[in-house]
Amino acid sequence: MQNDKITLDPHTYAKPGEVVITHSELDIQIDFKKSIISGKVIHTIYNKTGTDKLTLDSKDIIIEKITTGNDEKETTFLLTDPQPFKGSALEIDIKKDTNIVTIYYQTTPQSAALQWLKPVQTAGGKHPFLFTQSEAILARTWVPCQDSPGIRFTYNAKVKVPENLMAVMSASNPTQKTSDGVYSFSMKQPIPSYLLALAVGDLVYHPIGKRTGVYAEPSEIEKAAYEFADMEKMVIAAEELYGAYRWDQFDVIVLPPSFPFGGMENPRITFATPTVLAGDRSLVNLVAHELAHSWSGNLVTNATWNDFWLNEGFTVYFERRIMEKLEGTSYSDMLKVLGYQDMVQTIIQLGKESEDTHLKLNLAKRDPDDGMTLIAYEKGFFLLLLIEKTIGRERWDIFLKEYFSRFAFTSMNTEFFISYIEKELFNNDEELLNKVYMNQWIYGHGLPDNCPMIVSERFQTVEKCLNDWVKGKSAREIITDKWTTHEWLHFLRMLPDRISKERIKELEDTFHFTKSGNAEILCVWFQIAIRNKYNNVLPELESFLMRVGRRKFLVPLYSAIINSEAGIEYAKKIYSKARQNYHFVSTNTLDEKLK
């Protein structure tokens, strides 16, 4: 059984049923002064039907000329009127025997995938920095391409950067700077366009294991190497679970603070936020998550963004299995409980009847970024956990290992997955299937009533301490010396909504939350303080919002300010100063909230 059928993707103009890109060659230069990338991309195409048109996706890109064939005969093309979030169709005239198309182009400062940072916005403060974020449909803003997760291609690249900087991509990477600023790359495994990635900056490399390492700015490299010391162990643990790692190398690059996500699973080099550098290795489950994507997402990919849960639900499940293997069940149980809390909160925010609480989404006329909520991650995870508990872990693990192997380097849609799992795992056993309510989980709103419930013994200890404090026990009497970030998050989340200023101050004087170097803890603490009018945190809150661009933190903090005494004008005042430090992915969300 193979999933060879092409799934209609509403977010691309490409017509892969007619002609498809199989390989790309990039030859580009990075211009920090103009904030543009210029050069050419050579696409090798397979014209399945002998059509006379190749249709690509393009947004905020200037097309200079297009040629066909190795002899580069110039051809005609048309850019259609741009549509919201989708951009334009780039319709290129070809012949039925055309197999090479070369596009000369340059990006614009409006190209949303590209984040151009001034030296002051970096850790070192001396050199500029550039990074890309192509997911979901932003690859088309820096390379004219077939921008759909269901279309795969291999690629090579030559990138020219200023001589004192290093370039890395989602491909084979250098470990030292070149003397001339020219870097060559090769990605031999076929990838979808959203995994096309580039970063340029003052970078150094620190190997961790034989196939793992970390890139960062010089001032951050030792901290990053310490934080990610267990990367090689993670890869080994993942392989023991679900088969060989298929991407040769697994590195992490720590980006400047404006990176909008926790991590981005670009093959061979995960892009990571510096907010994961907590100093105590307590947030490295993020690395486990991005590593897990090397199987779920990068290897077997959602066919469209309506099937996003197939990427993220599986990845959260796999991440927690990796962490269970490395840290034990008590640790992974904490992650599950926190995830459940996040899921419930997301359902409340979206509305229990909202179609956005479905696993299978309908984003046809919307920006696919709208569907990238925690529903795909956590509701997807709890469905897979339910399947494990229904079928048994041993049988489930055999199925998953075979799933990743059988569908490696292909795409998967929800409907095919349902038919496949019902046949191959459940053997079409109606009694077992009725225990899961698969269709209700995938096509229904809210949370089905058979969701597995998790009890965390470590959190029960936290809750006892919290109850004692609520009843009047001094914060100084609470024994917290062995608590991890997760225990602190549970403690803060479970605090009463309303707390007197005296007791808020007692917590602050005892635990010094406002001065925490842990962004996860800071985000929750700032919301508690704002809600309870503890305005002592405002200077630190403003500083945090000025330097951190991770959307996960920005949205709840700006929302808390808007709903507080300070109000929307104070939020707008901070945003007007901080916005330039944020990536498009973050400003695209916040502009609407703060208009």
C-alpha positions as CSV (number, residue, x, y, z in Angstrom):
1,M,0.0,0.0,0.0
2,Q,1.5,3.3,-1.1
3,N,0.2,6.9,-0.9
4,D,0.9,8.0,-4.5
5,K,-2.2,10.1,-5.0
6,I,-1.5,13.9,-5.3
7,T,-3.5,15.8,-2.7
8,L,-5.0,19.1,-3.8
9,D,-3.2,21.9,-1.9
10,P,-5.3,25.1,-1.7
11,H,-2.2,27.2,-0.7
12,T,-0.1,26.7,-3.9
13,Y,-0.5,27.7,-7.5
14,A,1.7,24.8,-8.5
15,K,0.3,22.0,-10.6
16,P,2.4,19.0,-9.7
17,G,0.1,16.6,-11.6
18,E,1.3,18.3,-14.8
19,V,4.9,19.3,-14.1
20,V,7.0,19.0,-11.0
21,I,10.4,20.3,-9.8
22,T,12.8,17.5,-8.8
23,H,16.0,19.4,-8.1
24,S,17.1,23.0,-7.6
25,E,20.4,24.8,-7.8
26,L,20.7,28.1,-6.0
27,D,23.4,30.7,-6.8
28,I,22.7,33.7,-4.6
29,Q,24.4,36.7,-3.0
30,I,23.5,38.2,0.4
31,D,23.3,42.0,0.5
32,F,22.9,43.3,4.0
33,K,23.0,47.0,2.9
34,K,19.9,46.6,0.7
35,S,18.3,43.8,2.7
36,I,17.9,41.6,-0.4
37,I,19.0,38.3,-1.8
38,S,19.9,38.3,-5.5
39,G,21.0,35.7,-8.0
40,K,19.4,32.7,-9.7
41,V,17.7,29.4,-9.2
42,I,18.0,26.6,-11.7
43,H,15.1,24.2,-11.5
44,T,15.2,20.7,-13.0
45,I,11.7,19.7,-13.9
46,Y,9.7,16.6,-14.9
47,N,7.0,17.5,-17.4
48,K,4.6,14.6,-16.8
49,T,1.9,15.7,-19.3
50,G,3.9,17.6,-22.0
51,T,2.3,20.9,-20.9
52,D,3.5,24.3,-22.1
53,K,3.4,26.0,-18.7
54,L,5.3,25.7,-15.5
55,T,3.5,27.3,-12.6
56,L,5.4,28.4,-9.5
57,D,4.6,30.4,-6.4
58,S,6.1,33.9,-5.9
59,K,5.5,36.6,-3.4
60,D,7.4,40.0,-3.1
61,I,10.1,38.8,-5.5
62,I,11.4,40.7,-8.5
63,I,11.7,38.4,-11.5
64,E,14.5,39.7,-13.8
65,K,14.5,37.1,-16.6
66,I,13.8,33.4,-17.1
67,T,15.6,31.0,-19.5
68,T,15.1,27.4,-20.5
69,G,17.5,24.6,-21.3
70,N,21.2,24.4,-20.8
71,D,21.7,26.9,-23.6
72,E,19.6,29.4,-21.5
73,K,17.2,30.5,-24.2
74,E,15.1,33.4,-22.8
75,T,11.4,32.6,-22.4
76,T,8.3,34.6,-21.6
77,F,6.5,34.5,-18.3
78,L,3.5,36.1,-16.5
79,L,3.1,37.1,-12.8
80,T,-0.6,37.1,-11.9
81,D,-2.1,39.7,-9.6
82,P,-1.0,38.9,-6.0
83,Q,-3.6,37.5,-3.7
84,P,-3.6,37.8,0.1
85,F,-0.9,35.6,1.8
86,K,-0.6,33.4,-1.4
87,G,1.2,36.0,-3.6
88,S,1.3,35.5,-7.3
89,A,1.3,32.6,-9.7
90,L,4.5,32.7,-11.8
91,E,3.5,31.2,-15.2
92,I,6.5,30.3,-17.3
93,D,6.3,29.3,-21.0
94,I,8.0,26.0,-21.6
95,K,8.1,23.3,-24.2
96,K,7.1,19.7,-23.7
97,D,10.8,18.6,-23.7
98,T,12.0,21.4,-21.4
99,N,13.8,20.0,-18.3
100,I,15.8,23.0,-17.1
101,V,14.4,26.4,-16.1
102,T,16.6,29.2,-14.8
103,I,15.1,32.1,-13.0
104,Y,17.1,35.3,-12.3
105,Y,15.6,37.2,-9.5
106,Q,16.0,39.3,-6.3
107,T,14.0,39.5,-3.1
108,T,12.7,42.7,-1.7
109,P,12.8,44.1,1.8
110,Q,9.2,43.0,2.1
111,S,10.0,39.3,1.6
112,A,8.4,37.9,4.7
113,A,10.6,34.8,5.2
114,L,13.8,37.0,5.6
115,Q,14.7,38.5,8.9
116,W,17.5,41.1,8.5
117,L,19.1,42.0,11.8
118,K,21.3,44.9,12.6
119,P,24.4,44.2,14.7
120,V,22.7,45.7,17.8
121,Q,20.0,43.0,17.5
122,T,22.5,40.2,17.8
123,A,24.3,38.7,20.8
124,G,27.7,39.9,19.7
125,G,26.6,43.4,18.7
126,K,29.2,43.7,15.9
127,H,27.9,42.0,12.8
128,P,24.5,41.8,11.0
129,F,22.5,38.6,10.9
130,L,20.0,37.0,8.5
131,F,17.8,34.0,9.0
132,T,14.9,32.5,7.0
133,Q,11.6,31.1,8.2
134,S,9.9,29.3,5.3
135,E,7.1,27.5,7.1
136,A,4.3,27.5,6.2
137,I,4.2,29.2,2.8
138,L,7.0,31.7,3.0
139,A,9.6,29.9,0.9
140,R,8.0,31.6,-2.1
141,T,9.1,35.0,-0.7
142,W,12.8,34.2,-1.1
143,V,12.9,31.5,-3.9
144,P,10.3,31.2,-6.7
145,C,9.3,27.5,-6.2
146,Q,6.5,25.0,-5.9
147,D,5.6,26.0,-2.4
148,S,3.7,23.0,-1.1
149,P,4.5,20.4,1.6
150,G,3.4,17.7,-0.8
151,I,6.2,18.4,-3.3
152,R,9.8,17.3,-2.7
153,F,13.0,18.2,-4.3
154,T,16.8,17.9,-3.7
155,Y,19.0,20.9,-3.9
156,N,22.5,22.4,-4.1
157,A,23.4,25.9,-3.3
158,K,26.3,28.4,-3.6
159,V,25.9,31.4,-1.3
160,K,28.1,34.5,-1.2
161,V,28.2,36.4,2.1
162,P,30.4,39.1,3.6
163,E,33.8,37.6,4.3
164,N,33.7,37.8,8.1
165,L,30.4,35.9,8.2
166,M,29.3,32.2,7.9
167,A,26.4,30.8,6.0
168,V,24.5,27.6,7.0
169,M,21.6,25.9,5.3
170,S,19.3,22.9,5.7
171,A,21.9,20.9,3.9
172,S,25.6,19.7,4.4
173,N,27.2,22.6,6.3
174,P,30.6,24.1,6.9
175,T,32.2,24.1,10.4
176,Q,34.5,27.0,9.8
177,K,34.4,30.3,8.0
178,T,35.8,30.5,4.4
179,S,38.3,33.1,3.5
180,D,36.2,34.5,0.6
181,G,32.7,34.3,2.0
182,V,31.5,31.7,-0.5
183,Y,29.8,28.6,0.8
184,S,28.6,25.5,-1.1
185,F,25.8,23.2,0.1
186,S,24.2,19.9,-0.9
187,M,20.9,18.4,0.3
188,K,20.7,14.9,-1.3
189,Q,17.5,13.9,0.5
190,P,14.3,15.3,-1.1
191,I,12.6,17.9,1.0
192,P,9.5,20.1,0.8
193,S,10.0,23.8,0.3
194,Y,9.0,24.8,3.8
195,L,12.2,23.1,5.0
196,L,14.4,25.2,2.8
197,A,16.5,27.3,5.2
198,L,19.4,29.7,5.4
199,A,21.2,31.6,8.2
200,V,24.1,34.0,7.9
201,G,26.0,35.6,10.8
202,D,29.1,35.6,12.9
203,L,28.9,31.9,13.7
204,V,31.1,29.3,15.2
205,Y,30.6,25.5,15.5
206,H,31.0,23.3,18.5
207,P,30.8,19.5,17.9
208,I,28.8,17.5,20.5
209,G,29.0,13.9,19.2
210,K,30.0,12.1,16.0
211,R,27.0,13.5,14.1
212,T,25.7,16.3,16.4
213,G,26.8,19.8,17.1
214,V,25.8,23.4,17.7
215,Y,26.2,26.7,15.9
216,A,25.9,30.0,17.7
217,E,27.5,33.4,17.9
218,P,30.9,33.3,19.7
219,S,29.5,34.8,22.9
220,E,26.8,32.1,23.1
221,I,28.6,29.0,22.0
222,E,29.8,27.7,25.3
223,K,26.4,28.2,26.9
224,A,24.7,26.4,23.9
225,A,27.2,23.5,24.0
226,Y,26.5,23.0,27.7
227,E,22.7,23.1,27.2
228,F,22.7,20.6,24.3
229,A,25.3,18.2,25.7
230,D,22.8,15.2,25.4
231,M,22.0,15.7,21.7
232,E,23.9,12.5,20.7
233,K,22.0,10.5,23.4
234,M,18.8,11.8,22.0
235,V,19.6,10.7,18.5
236,I,20.5,7.2,19.7
237,A,17.3,7.0,21.8
238,A,15.2,8.1,18.9
239,E,16.7,5.5,16.6
240,E,16.1,2.7,19.2
241,L,12.5,3.7,19.1
242,Y,11.6,4.2,15.4
243,G,14.5,3.4,13.1
244,A,17.6,4.9,11.6
245,Y,18.2,8.6,11.4
246,R,18.1,9.3,7.7
247,W,19.6,12.9,7.5
248,D,23.3,12.1,8.2
249,Q,23.9,15.0,10.6
250,F,21.8,16.6,13.4
251,D,23.0,20.1,14.4
252,V,21.3,23.0,16.2
253,I,21.8,26.7,15.5
254,V,20.9,29.2,18.2
255,L,19.5,32.2,16.5
256,P,19.1,35.8,17.8
257,P,16.1,36.5,20.0
258,S,13.8,37.7,17.2
259,F,13.3,34.1,16.0
260,P,9.5,33.7,16.2
261,F,9.3,30.0,17.2
262,G,10.8,27.7,19.8
263,G,12.5,25.7,17.1
264,M,12.2,24.9,13.4
265,E,13.0,21.4,12.3
266,N,15.1,22.3,9.2
267,P,16.8,19.1,8.1
268,R,20.4,18.6,9.4
269,I,20.2,22.0,11.3
270,T,17.4,22.8,13.7
271,F,16.9,26.6,14.1
272,A,16.4,27.3,17.8
273,T,15.4,30.2,20.0
274,P,17.9,31.4,22.6
275,T,15.1,31.3,25.1
276,V,15.8,27.5,25.4
277,L,19.2,28.4,27.0
278,A,17.9,28.2,30.6
279,G,21.3,27.3,32.0
280,D,20.1,24.1,33.6
281,R,19.2,21.9,30.5
282,S,15.6,22.0,31.7
283,L,14.1,23.0,28.3
284,V,15.9,20.6,26.1
285,N,12.7,18.7,25.3
286,L,12.4,21.3,22.6
287,V,15.5,19.8,21.0
288,A,13.9,16.3,21.4
289,H,10.8,17.7,19.6
290,E,12.8,19.1,16.6
291,L,14.8,15.8,16.4
292,A,11.5,13.8,16.4
293,H,10.5,15.9,13.3
294,S,13.4,14.1,11.5
295,W,10.9,11.2,11.3
296,S,7.4,12.8,11.6
297,G,7.3,15.8,9.3
298,N,10.6,15.8,7.5
299,L,10.5,12.1,6.6
300,V,6.7,11.6,6.4
301,T,5.2,15.0,5.7
302,N,1.7,16.4,5.9
303,A,0.4,16.6,2.3
304,T,-1.2,20.0,3.0
305,W,-1.4,22.4,5.9
306,N,-5.0,21.1,6.5
307,D,-3.2,17.9,7.7
308,F,-0.8,19.7,10.0
309,W,-1.6,17.4,12.9
310,L,0.1,14.6,11.1
311,N,3.4,16.5,11.5
312,E,2.9,17.8,15.0
313,G,0.8,15.3,16.9
314,F,3.2,12.5,16.0
315,T,6.2,14.7,16.8
316,V,4.9,15.6,20.3
317,Y,4.3,11.9,20.9
318,F,7.8,10.9,19.7
319,E,9.4,13.8,21.7
320,R,7.8,12.6,24.9
321,R,8.9,9.0,24.2
322,I,12.5,10.2,23.7
323,M,12.3,12.2,27.0
324,E,10.8,9.2,28.8
325,K,13.7,7.1,27.6
326,L,16.3,9.6,28.7
327,E,14.7,11.0,31.9
328,G,12.1,8.5,33.0
329,T,8.3,8.3,33.2
330,S,7.9,10.9,35.9
331,Y,9.6,13.5,33.7
332,S,7.5,12.7,30.6
333,D,4.3,12.7,32.7
334,M,5.0,16.3,33.7
335,L,5.3,17.2,30.0
336,K,2.0,15.5,29.3
337,V,0.1,17.3,32.1
338,L,1.5,20.7,31.0
339,G,0.5,19.9,27.4
340,Y,-3.0,19.0,28.5
341,Q,-3.3,22.3,30.3
342,D,-2.2,24.1,27.2
343,M,-4.6,22.2,25.1
344,V,-7.6,23.0,27.3
345,Q,-6.7,26.6,27.4
346,T,-6.4,26.7,23.6
347,I,-9.8,25.1,23.2
348,I,-11.3,27.8,25.5
349,Q,-9.6,30.6,23.5
350,L,-10.7,29.2,20.1
351,G,-14.2,28.3,21.3
352,K,-15.4,24.8,22.1
353,E,-17.5,24.7,18.9
354,S,-14.8,26.2,16.7
355,E,-13.8,24.2,13.6
356,D,-10.2,25.2,14.5
357,T,-10.4,22.7,17.3
358,H,-10.6,19.9,14.7
359,L,-7.5,18.0,13.9
360,K,-8.3,18.0,10.2
361,L,-8.5,21.6,9.3
362,N,-10.2,23.6,6.5
363,L,-7.8,26.5,5.7
364,A,-8.6,26.9,2.0
365,K,-9.2,30.6,2.1
366,R,-7.0,31.4,5.1
367,D,-3.4,31.9,5.8
368,P,-2.2,28.4,6.9
369,D,-0.4,30.0,9.8
370,D,-3.8,30.4,11.3
371,G,-4.0,26.7,11.8
372,M,-0.7,26.3,13.6
373,T,-2.2,26.2,17.1
374,L,-1.6,23.8,19.9
375,I,-4.6,21.7,18.8
376,A,-2.4,20.0,16.2
377,Y,0.3,19.4,18.7
378,E,-1.6,18.4,21.9
379,K,-4.9,17.1,20.7
380,G,-2.9,15.1,18.1
381,F,-0.7,13.8,20.8
382,F,-3.5,12.7,23.1
383,L,-5.2,10.8,20.2
384,L,-2.0,8.9,19.5
385,L,-1.6,8.2,23.3
386,L,-5.2,6.9,23.3
387,I,-4.3,4.6,20.4
388,E,-1.2,3.4,22.2
389,K,-3.3,2.6,25.3
390,T,-6.0,0.9,23.3
391,I,-3.7,-1.3,21.1
392,G,-0.7,-1.7,23.5
393,R,2.6,0.0,23.3
394,E,4.5,-3.0,21.8
395,R,2.2,-3.3,18.9
396,W,1.9,0.5,18.4
397,D,5.7,0.8,18.3
398,I,6.0,-1.9,15.6
399,F,3.4,0.0,13.6
400,L,5.1,3.4,13.9
401,K,8.5,2.1,13.0
402,E,7.0,0.4,9.9
403,Y,5.0,3.6,9.1
404,F,8.1,5.8,9.1
405,S,10.0,3.3,7.0
406,R,7.3,2.6,4.4
407,F,6.3,6.2,3.8
408,A,9.8,7.7,4.1
409,F,10.3,10.8,1.8
410,T,6.6,11.0,0.9
411,S,3.6,13.0,2.0
412,M,0.6,11.8,3.9
413,N,-3.0,13.1,4.1
414,T,-5.5,12.5,6.9
415,E,-7.9,10.4,4.9
416,F,-5.2,8.0,3.7
417,F,-3.7,7.8,7.2
418,I,-7.1,6.8,8.7
419,S,-7.6,4.0,6.1
420,Y,-4.1,2.8,6.5
421,I,-4.1,2.7,10.4
422,E,-7.6,1.0,10.5
423,K,-6.3,-1.7,8.2
424,E,-2.7,-2.2,9.3
425,L,-2.9,-1.6,13.0
426,F,-6.5,-2.2,14.0
427,N,-7.1,-5.0,11.4
428,N,-10.5,-3.3,10.8
429,D,-11.6,-4.5,14.3
430,E,-14.8,-2.6,14.9
431,E,-14.7,-3.2,18.6
432,L,-11.2,-1.7,19.0
433,L,-12.0,1.2,16.6
434,N,-15.1,2.0,18.6
435,K,-12.9,2.5,21.7
436,V,-11.0,5.2,20.0
437,Y,-13.7,7.3,18.2
438,M,-11.1,8.2,15.5
439,N,-13.5,10.3,13.4
440,Q,-14.7,12.2,16.4
441,W,-11.1,13.1,17.4
442,I,-10.1,14.1,13.9
443,Y,-13.3,15.8,12.5
444,G,-15.0,16.8,15.7
445,H,-14.7,19.9,17.7
446,G,-13.4,20.2,21.3
447,L,-12.0,17.3,23.2
448,P,-13.7,13.8,23.2
449,D,-14.6,12.3,26.5
450,N,-12.2,9.4,26.1
451,C,-9.1,11.5,26.3
452,P,-6.5,9.8,28.5
453,M,-5.9,11.5,31.8
454,I,-2.4,11.7,33.2
455,V,-1.4,11.9,36.8
456,S,2.0,13.3,37.7
457,E,3.4,12.3,41.1
458,R,5.9,15.1,40.9
459,F,3.1,17.6,40.3
460,Q,1.1,16.2,43.2
461,T,4.0,17.2,45.5
462,V,4.0,20.7,43.9
463,E,0.2,21.0,44.5
464,K,0.7,20.1,48.2
465,C,3.3,22.8,48.5
466,L,0.9,25.2,46.8
467,N,-2.0,24.3,49.0
468,D,0.1,24.9,52.1
469,W,1.1,28.3,50.8
470,V,-2.5,29.3,50.0
471,K,-3.4,28.3,53.6
472,G,-0.8,30.7,54.9
473,K,2.5,28.8,55.0
474,S,5.5,31.0,54.3
475,A,7.0,30.7,50.8
476,R,10.4,30.3,52.5
477,E,9.2,27.1,54.1
478,I,8.5,25.5,50.7
479,I,11.3,23.0,49.7
480,T,11.9,23.6,46.0
481,D,15.6,22.9,45.6
482,K,15.0,19.9,43.3
483,W,12.3,21.4,41.2
484,T,12.7,21.6,37.4
485,T,11.3,24.3,35.1
486,H,8.2,22.1,34.7
487,E,7.5,22.0,38.4
488,W,7.8,25.7,38.6
489,L,5.5,26.2,35.7
490,H,2.9,24.0,37.3
491,F,3.2,25.9,40.6
492,L,2.7,29.2,38.9
493,R,-0.1,28.0,36.7
494,M,-2.0,26.7,39.7
495,L,-1.8,29.9,41.7
496,P,-5.2,31.5,42.5
497,D,-6.3,34.1,40.0
498,R,-6.4,36.8,42.6
499,I,-3.5,37.2,45.1
500,S,-2.9,40.1,47.4
501,K,0.1,42.4,46.6
502,E,1.6,41.4,49.9
503,R,1.6,37.7,49.0
504,I,2.8,38.4,45.4
505,K,5.7,40.4,46.9
506,E,6.4,37.5,49.2
507,L,6.7,35.1,46.3
508,E,8.9,37.6,44.4
509,D,11.2,38.2,47.5
510,T,11.6,34.4,48.0
511,F,11.9,33.1,44.5
512,H,13.0,36.2,42.5
513,F,10.9,35.3,39.5
514,T,11.3,38.7,37.8
515,K,15.0,38.2,37.6
516,S,14.7,34.6,36.3
517,G,16.8,33.8,33.2
518,N,14.1,31.3,32.2
519,A,11.7,32.7,29.6
520,E,9.0,30.1,30.2
521,I,8.9,31.0,33.9
522,L,9.1,34.8,33.1
523,C,6.1,34.6,30.7
524,V,3.8,33.0,33.3
525,W,5.0,35.2,36.1
526,F,4.5,38.4,34.2
527,Q,0.9,37.4,33.4
528,I,0.3,36.7,37.1
529,A,1.8,40.0,38.2
530,I,-0.1,42.0,35.6
531,R,-3.4,40.4,36.5
532,N,-2.8,41.2,40.2
533,K,-1.6,44.8,39.6
534,Y,2.0,44.1,40.8
535,N,3.5,46.8,38.6
536,N,7.0,46.3,39.9
537,V,7.5,43.9,37.0
538,L,6.7,46.5,34.3
539,P,10.3,47.6,33.6
540,E,11.5,44.0,33.3
541,L,8.4,43.1,31.3
542,E,9.1,45.9,28.8
543,S,12.7,44.8,28.5
544,F,11.6,41.2,27.9
545,L,9.3,42.3,25.1
546,M,12.0,44.4,23.5
547,R,14.5,41.6,23.3
548,V,12.4,38.4,22.8
549,G,10.6,37.7,19.6
550,R,9.1,34.3,20.2
551,R,5.4,34.4,19.4
552,K,4.5,31.9,22.1
553,F,5.5,34.6,24.7
554,L,4.5,37.7,22.9
555,V,0.9,37.0,22.3
556,P,-0.1,36.1,25.9
557,L,2.0,39.0,27.3
558,Y,0.6,41.7,25.0
559,S,-2.9,40.3,25.6
560,A,-2.4,40.5,29.4
561,I,-1.3,44.1,29.1
562,I,-4.3,45.0,26.9
563,N,-6.6,43.5,29.5
564,S,-4.9,45.2,32.5
565,E,-5.1,48.7,33.9
566,A,-2.3,49.8,31.7
567,G,-4.4,49.0,28.7
568,I,-3.9,48.9,25.0
569,E,-2.2,52.3,24.8
570,Y,0.7,51.0,27.0
571,A,0.8,47.8,24.9
572,K,1.0,49.9,21.7
573,K,3.8,52.1,23.2
574,I,5.9,49.0,23.8
575,Y,5.0,47.5,20.5
576,S,5.9,50.6,18.5
577,K,9.5,50.3,19.9
578,A,9.8,46.5,19.8
579,R,8.1,45.7,16.5
580,Q,11.3,46.2,14.4
581,N,12.9,43.3,16.5
582,Y,10.2,40.8,15.6
583,H,9.9,38.5,12.6
584,F,7.0,38.7,10.2
585,V,5.4,35.6,11.7
586,S,5.1,37.4,15.0
587,T,4.1,40.8,13.6
588,N,1.5,39.2,11.4
589,T,-0.3,38.0,14.5
590,L,0.3,41.1,16.7
591,D,-0.6,43.8,14.2
592,E,-4.2,42.7,14.2
593,K,-4.3,42.5,18.0
594,L,-2.7,46.0,18.4
595,K,-4.2,47.9,15.5
